[in-house]
Amino acid sequence: MVASAIEWALVELMKNPDEMRHILEELAAVISLDRLIQKSNLEKLPYLKCAEKEALRLDLHIPLLLHETAEES
């Protein structure tokens, strides 16, 4: 289900290229585009965090599916 959440977030970003550009600029400025994001970097990426929350807000079914999957485990 995490993959589904990522897919929906990417679909939303594809619909909004200006937002995608802003996220890429933030990533390039903070950690560079050739490195992986570490958990410690997330505090320095407020726009990415906001985009993640907005993707979850726009596609409300994703948190419900994640919760259901967590209960089954």
C-alpha positions in Angstrom: 0.0 0.0 0.0 3.0 2.4 0.5 3.7 2.0 -3.2 0.1 3.0 -4.0 0.6 6.2 -1.8 3.8 7.0 -3.7 2.1 6.5 -7.1 -0.8 8.8 -6.1 1.6 11.4 -4.9 3.6 11.2 -8.2 0.4 11.5 -10.2 -0.5 14.7 -8.3 3.0 16.1 -8.9 2.7 15.3 -12.6 -0.5 17.3 -12.7 1.3 20.2 -11.1 4.8 20.6 -12.7 5.5 23.9 -10.9 5.1 22.1 -7.6 7.4 19.3 -8.8 10.0 21.9 -9.9 9.8 23.5 -6.5 10.4 20.2 -4.7 13.3 19.4 -7.0 14.9 22.8 -6.3 14.5 22.2 -2.6 16.1 18.8 -2.9 19.0 20.1 -5.0 19.7 22.9 -2.5 19.5 20.8 0.6 21.0 17.4 -0.2 21.8 17.5 -4.0 20.0 15.3 -6.5 22.6 12.5 -6.7 22.2 11.4 -3.0 19.5 9.5 -1.3 17.2 11.2 1.2 18.1 10.3 4.8 15.6 10.6 7.7 17.7 13.3 9.2 17.3 15.4 6.0 13.5 15.5 6.2 13.6 18.3 8.8 15.4 20.5 6.2 12.8 19.8 3.5 9.6 21.6 4.6 8.1 21.9 1.1 8.5 18.2 0.4 6.8 17.5 3.8 3.9 19.8 2.8 3.6 18.1 -0.6 3.4 14.7 1.1 0.7 15.9 3.4 -1.2 17.5 0.5 -1.1 14.3 -1.5 -2.5 12.4 1.4 -5.2 15.0 1.9 -6.2 14.9 -1.8 -6.3 11.1 -1.9 -8.1 10.4 1.3 -8.4 6.6 0.7 -4.6 6.1 1.0 -4.4 6.5 4.9 -7.4 4.2 5.3 -5.7 1.5 3.2 -2.4 1.9 5.1 -4.3 1.6 8.4 -6.1 -1.5 7.2 -2.9 -3.1 6.1 -1.2 -2.4 9.4 -4.0 -4.1 11.3 -3.8 -7.3 9.3 0.0 -7.7 9.9 
